[in-house]
Amino acid sequence: MNTDKIIELAFYTLPALITGAVAYYSFQTFSKSEEQRRRFNLLKENQKQALPLKLQAYERLALFLERTNPSKLLIRVAPITNDKVDYQNLLIQHIEQEFEHNLTQQIYVTNECWTMIVTAKNTLIQNIRKTTMNPEVANADKLRETILSNLFESSESATNLALSYLKTEIRDFL
């Protein structure tokens, strides 16, 4: 008789256990799905807010590269004196100020893009210093002329290469 009661008890509890297990599994699946949906919605909302900031960063970096392009920089920044070293320092100061003004934009772009921008800036400064050390360059006007002629002789300036990379990255981003 004891075995009959045990078997009867098993008949009652087994369906309850199976139903409980199915309910638990369904609840776990539903909970995971809801959590993923909430995360997706939160990510989508964050991207909606971050997209304008990222686009603004790319715009500001493109403006930096345009403003430091030697052909535009030399027209915009006229020499104060006739001394080539003073003019070199003035040009480098303008480049550094532009760079520092846009320094925070690096958090919105990829590391490769930021490296291209820093490399373009450093290459430009190095070219200005190298041209200044040329003994044929006697004064600030000759320095301007030599930098521009070097720019036209080279296939592409570092700022143009960085700008091309920036444009490619933003196209891939969008």
Buried (B, 14 or more C-beta within 10 A) or exposed (E): EEEEEEEEEEEEEEEEEEEEEEEEEEEEEEEEEEEEEEEEEEEEEEEEEEEEEBBEBBEBBBEBBEBBBBBEBBEEBEBEEEBBEEBBBBBBEBBEEBBEEBEEBBEBBEEEBBBBBEBBBEBBBEBBBEBBEEEEBEBBBBBBBBBBEBBEEEEEBBBBBBBEBBEEBBEEEE
